[in-house]
Amino acid sequence: MSTDRAATIADELAESPVHVEPGALPEERVETLTELVDGSPVPIYVVYVSMDYEDEFGGDAGQLLALVHEKLGEPGVYASVDWNDYLTVREYDVASQSGARSVAQEESGAGAKLERFVELVATGTGDEVHQEMREERTETESSSDTEALLGLSVATVGFILVAAAILALAHRARIRRGSQRVATAFSVPAHVREAVRGARMDAVDEQARTAILELGQRLDSVDVPASGRPLAEYRSALDAYDAARRTQEGSAGFADTVGALVLAEMGEAHLRRAVGNESLRRQPLPTPCFFNPLHGAAAKNVALPGERSGSGDVASTGTLVAACTICAEQVGDGVEPDILQVAVDGQDVPYYESGFEPWASTGYGALRSNLVERVLAGM
């Protein structure tokens, strides 16, 4: 990696704290950035240059900022935007600006992201605005769910009450009949199911966004290893981070949102190995639960159940898959585990039957280890 470009930028930042490649942003925006930076009580350095995944920085604005700071040697908040219009920030000997970064990340376009971030840092309102934004988002989601539930008609409410009474009677009958089983069906209106599904999707989306943001912050804050396996793990963490961002930004549905979260967790695992000791790097990488990657890391391998026979028995396929503790116990007991469901043509199906790639064929990384490579290759 060449440091000549970083040294040149550092020399120019010593003269003016805003370095924007000629023509990259409108002059008016550059002037606004400069005015905001000059009026900030916190030192801010803005760098915006053309970047590419194949350039000397690997398209990683974090590495560029780290080298610029190394050459400039000044404390402050260093901000840039990478080749994919993702705001990247490094803080050196100043307070964290995570709130401002989160708010500015919502803006569209590199110039808008940089201007919003600098404005929030300069005014010291980043954390306050971020908290307000989170509260508004929570209130909006809660209001939507409440409206959906209040939309139940009197007849529907009556149906639910009757169904509850039937369930209670069935329960009493089951007790009276000892081992005789009573099957009782219970359904929920479609719009209520949609409200619940939507709330769950929003929660996973927020979790994925937070995980990606925090991974980016940690990648920015650690020193890049010099060589060997630590450097290889760091690069793997960067690749997983890049894949997670691409997936989240181009998400076409719940399957992609889950994928973004899984990729961010993969990046965290690689980063821990990059900064950890050799003993940690000798341990196998965590694998997501095949049945539901939202369950977290797998604990053991289990035989994948086969088709149910006419007699009701389920034969083992002999194929081993990674499963979390609870799913492994359920499979061992012959109980269907909590399989991740995604919507296909309005119907919920197991994700591995959905055809959504690369998730279905890789089991979100539980079946194949090339998930990151496939995402980056657009496969």
C-alpha positions in Angstrom: 0.0 0.0 0.0 1.5 3.3 -1.0 1.7 6.1 1.5 2.6 8.9 -1.0 -1.0 9.8 -1.6 -1.7 9.9 2.2 1.4 12.1 2.8 0.3 14.6 0.1 -3.2 14.8 1.6 -1.7 15.3 5.1 0.5 18.1 3.9 -2.6 19.8 2.4 -4.7 19.3 5.6 -2.0 21.1 7.5 -2.8 24.1 5.4 -6.6 23.6 5.3 -8.6 21.0 7.3 -10.9 20.2 4.3 -9.3 18.2 1.4 -11.7 17.5 -1.5 -10.6 16.2 -4.8 -11.2 18.9 -7.5 -14.6 18.5 -9.0 -15.7 15.8 -6.5 -18.2 18.1 -4.8 -19.8 21.5 -5.7 -17.7 24.5 -4.6 -20.6 25.7 -2.4 -20.6 22.5 -0.4 -16.8 22.6 0.0 -17.2 26.2 1.3 -19.9 25.2 3.7 -17.8 22.3 5.0 -14.8 24.6 5.5 -16.9 27.1 7.4 -18.4 24.4 9.7 -15.0 22.9 10.4 -13.4 26.3 11.1 -16.2 27.0 13.7 -16.0 23.6 15.4 -14.6 23.4 18.9 -13.5 19.8 18.1 -10.8 19.5 15.5 -12.2 18.1 12.3 -10.4 16.9 9.1 -12.4 16.1 6.0 -10.9 14.0 3.2 -12.9 13.2 0.1 -11.1 11.7 -2.9 -12.1 9.2 -5.5 -11.6 5.6 -4.2 -12.0 2.2 -5.8 -12.0 -1.3 -4.5 -8.8 -1.9 -6.5 -6.9 1.2 -5.4 -3.9 1.3 -3.0 -6.3 1.6 -0.1 -8.6 -1.2 -1.2 -11.4 1.3 -1.5 -11.3 1.5 2.3 -11.6 5.0 3.6 -10.7 3.9 7.1 -7.2 2.8 5.9 -6.8 6.1 4.1 -7.7 8.1 7.2 -5.4 6.0 9.4 -2.4 6.8 7.1 -3.3 10.4 6.8 -3.5 10.7 10.6 -0.2 8.9 10.9 1.4 11.5 8.6 -0.4 14.6 10.0 0.0 13.5 13.7 -2.8 15.8 14.9 -5.7 14.8 17.3 -9.2 15.2 16.0 -12.1 13.7 14.1 -11.2 12.5 10.6 -14.0 11.9 8.2 -14.2 10.5 4.7 -16.6 8.6 2.3 -15.5 5.5 0.6 -16.1 4.4 -3.0 -19.6 3.1 -2.0 -20.7 6.4 -0.5 -20.3 5.0 3.1 -19.3 7.6 5.7 -16.2 6.5 7.6 -14.9 8.2 10.7 -11.8 7.9 12.9 -11.4 9.7 16.2 -8.0 10.4 17.7 -7.7 11.7 21.3 -11.2 13.2 21.1 -14.7 12.0 22.2 -16.6 9.4 20.2 -18.9 10.9 17.5 -20.9 7.7 17.0 -24.3 9.5 17.3 -23.4 12.0 14.6 -22.1 9.3 12.4 -25.3 7.3 12.7 -27.5 10.3 11.9 -25.3 11.4 8.9 -25.2 7.9 7.5 -28.9 8.2 6.8 -28.3 11.1 4.3 -28.2 10.4 0.6 -24.9 11.1 -1.2 -21.3 11.7 -0.1 -21.6 15.5 0.2 -24.8 15.4 2.2 -23.3 12.8 4.6 -20.1 14.8 5.2 -22.0 18.1 5.7 -24.5 16.6 8.1 -21.8 14.9 10.1 -19.6 18.0 10.3 -22.5 20.1 11.3 -23.5 17.7 14.2 -19.9 17.5 15.4 -19.4 21.2 15.2 -22.6 22.0 17.1 -22.1 19.1 19.6 -25.7 17.8 18.9 -24.9 14.4 17.4 -25.9 12.2 20.3 -29.1 14.3 21.0 -30.3 14.1 17.4 -29.4 10.4 17.2 -31.5 9.7 20.3 -34.4 11.7 18.9 -34.2 9.8 15.6 -34.3 6.5 17.4 -37.3 7.5 19.6 -39.2 8.7 16.5 -38.5 5.5 14.7 -39.6 3.5 17.7 -42.8 5.5 18.1 -43.6 5.1 14.4 -43.2 1.4 14.5 -45.2 1.1 17.7 -48.0 3.3 16.2 -48.1 1.1 13.1 -48.4 -2.1 15.1 -51.0 -0.5 17.4 -53.1 0.7 14.4 -53.0 -2.8 12.9 -54.2 -4.4 16.1 -56.9 -1.7 16.7 -58.0 -2.4 13.1 -59.5 -5.7 14.3 -63.3 -5.6 13.8 -65.7 -6.4 16.6 -66.6 -9.6 14.9 -62.9 -10.6 14.7 -62.4 -9.8 18.4 -65.5 -11.9 19.1 -64.0 -14.7 17.1 -60.8 -14.6 19.1 -62.7 -14.6 22.4 -64.7 -17.6 21.2 -61.6 -19.4 20.0 -60.0 -18.8 23.4 -63.0 -20.3 25.1 -62.9 -23.3 22.8 -59.2 -23.7 23.7 -60.0 -23.6 27.4 -62.8 -26.2 27.0 -60.5 -28.4 24.9 -57.8 -28.2 27.6 -60.3 -29.3 30.2 -61.5 -32.1 27.9 -57.9 -33.2 27.4 -57.4 -33.4 31.2 -60.6 -35.4 31.6 -59.6 -37.9 28.9 -56.2 -38.5 30.2 -53.9 -39.5 27.4 -56.5 -38.9 24.6 -55.4 -35.9 22.6 -57.7 -33.1 21.4 -56.5 -31.1 18.3 -57.6 -27.5 18.3 -56.9 -25.1 15.4 -56.3 -21.4 16.2 -55.7 -18.7 13.6 -54.9 -15.0 13.6 -56.2 -12.6 11.0 -53.8 -11.9 8.1 -53.3 -8.2 8.8 -52.3 -9.0 12.4 -49.8 -11.6 11.2 -48.4 -9.0 8.8 -48.0 -6.4 11.6 -46.2 -8.9 13.7 -44.0 -10.0 10.8 -43.3 -6.4 9.9 -42.2 -5.6 13.5 -39.9 -8.6 13.5 -38.3 -7.6 10.2 -37.8 -4.0 11.4 -36.1 -5.3 14.6 -33.7 -7.5 12.6 -33.0 -4.6 10.2 -32.1 -2.3 13.1 -30.0 -5.1 14.6 -28.2 -5.5 11.3 -27.6 -1.8 10.8 -26.2 -1.5 14.3 -23.9 -4.5 13.9 -22.5 -3.2 10.6 -22.0 0.3 12.1 -20.2 -1.1 15.2 -18.1 -3.4 13.1 -17.0 -0.5 10.9 -16.1 1.6 14.0 -14.0 -1.2 15.4 -12.2 -1.8 12.1 -11.5 1.9 12.0 -10.2 2.0 15.6 -7.7 -0.9 15.6 -4.2 -0.8 14.1 -3.9 -2.7 10.9 -1.7 -5.8 11.6 1.6 -5.8 9.8 1.6 -9.3 8.3 0.9 -13.0 8.7 -2.4 -14.5 9.9 -3.4 -11.4 11.9 -3.3 -9.4 8.6 -5.2 -12.1 6.8 -7.9 -12.2 9.4 -8.2 -8.4 9.3 -8.6 -8.5 5.5 -11.3 -11.1 6.0 -13.0 -8.9 8.4 -12.9 -6.0 5.9 -14.3 -8.3 3.2 -17.2 -9.4 5.5 -17.9 -5.8 6.4 -18.0 -4.8 2.8 -20.3 -7.7 2.0 -22.6 -6.9 4.9 -22.9 -3.2 3.8 -23.6 -4.2 0.2 -26.2 -6.6 1.3 -27.9 -4.2 3.7 -27.9 -1.3 1.2 -29.3 -3.5 -1.6 -31.7 -5.5 0.5 -34.7 -6.9 -1.3 -36.3 -8.5 1.7 -36.0 -10.3 5.0 -33.7 -12.9 3.7 -31.2 -10.3 2.7 -31.6 -8.4 6.0 -30.7 -11.6 7.9 -27.8 -12.1 5.5 -26.4 -8.7 6.3 -26.5 -9.4 10.0 -24.8 -12.8 9.6 -22.1 -11.2 7.5 -21.5 -8.5 10.1 -21.1 -11.2 12.8 -18.6 -13.0 10.5 -16.7 -9.8 10.3 -16.6 -9.5 14.1 -15.3 -13.0 14.4 -12.5 -12.4 12.0 -11.6 -9.1 13.7 -11.4 -10.8 17.1 -9.0 -13.3 15.6 -7.0 -10.4 14.0 -6.4 -8.7 17.3 -6.4 -11.8 19.5 -3.7 -14.3 20.3 -2.6 -17.3 18.3 -4.6 -19.6 20.5 -7.8 -17.9 19.4 -6.8 -18.0 15.7 -6.3 -21.8 16.0 -9.9 -22.3 17.1 -12.5 -22.9 14.3 -14.6 -19.9 13.2 -18.1 -19.9 14.6 -20.8 -21.3 12.2 -24.4 -20.0 12.2 -27.2 -22.4 13.1 -28.3 -24.0 9.8 -32.0 -24.1 10.8 -32.1 -20.4 11.8 -29.0 -18.2 11.7 -30.8 -15.7 14.0 -30.2 -18.2 16.7 -26.5 -17.4 16.6 -23.5 -19.7 16.5 -24.0 -23.4 16.2 -23.1 -25.7 19.1 -23.0 -29.1 17.5 -23.6 -31.1 14.3 -26.8 -33.0 13.9 -28.2 -35.4 11.3 -30.5 -33.6 8.9 -34.0 -35.2 9.2 -35.4 -36.7 6.0 -39.0 -37.0 4.7 -41.7 -38.3 7.0 -42.9 -41.8 6.0 -46.5 -43.0 5.8 -46.2 -44.4 9.3 -45.2 -41.0 10.6 -41.5 -41.9 11.1 -38.8 -39.6 10.0 -35.6 -41.2 8.8 -32.2 -39.5 9.0 -30.6 -38.4 5.8 -27.1 -39.0 7.3 -26.1 -35.5 6.3 -24.7 -33.5 9.2 -25.6 -29.8 9.6 -24.5 -27.3 12.3 -27.2 -26.4 14.8 -27.6 -24.3 17.9 -28.2 -26.1 21.2 -32.0 -25.7 21.2 -32.4 -26.8 17.5 -30.1 -29.8 18.1 -32.2 -30.9 21.1 -35.4 -30.5 19.1 -34.1 -32.5 16.1 -32.9 -35.2 18.5 -36.3 -35.4 20.0 -38.0 -35.6 16.6 -39.5 -32.1 17.0 -39.4 -29.6 14.1 -37.0 -26.8 15.1 -37.7 -23.1 14.7 -36.7 -22.8 11.1 -36.2 -19.3 9.6 -39.2 -18.6 7.4 -39.2 -16.1 4.5 -42.0 -15.0 2.3 -42.3 -16.3 -1.3 -45.3 -15.2 -3.3 -47.1 -14.3 0.0 -46.4 -17.7 1.6 -43.9 -18.4 4.4 -41.4 -21.1 3.4 -38.1 -22.3 5.0 -35.4 -20.1 3.7 -33.5 -23.0 2.2 -36.5 -23.7 0.0 -36.9 -20.1 -1.1 -34.4 -20.0 -3.9 -33.0 -16.7 -2.4 -29.3 -16.7 -3.1 -26.7 -17.0 -1.9 -28.5 -17.7 1.4 -30.4 -20.9 0.4 -27.6 -22.9 -1.0 -25.0 -21.9 1.6 -27.2 -22.1 4.7 -26.1 -18.5 5.5 -22.6 -19.9 5.7 -23.5 -23.1 7.7 -23.1 -25.3 4.6 -20.4 -23.5 2.7 -17.6 -21.2 3.8 -17.6 -19.1 0.6 -20.5 -16.9 1.5 -18.5 -13.6 1.6 -16.8 -14.3 -1.7 -20.2 -15.1 -3.3 -21.7 -11.8 -2.1 -18.8 -9.8 -3.2 -18.9 -11.5 -6.6 -22.6 -10.8 -6.9 -23.5 -14.5 -7.1 
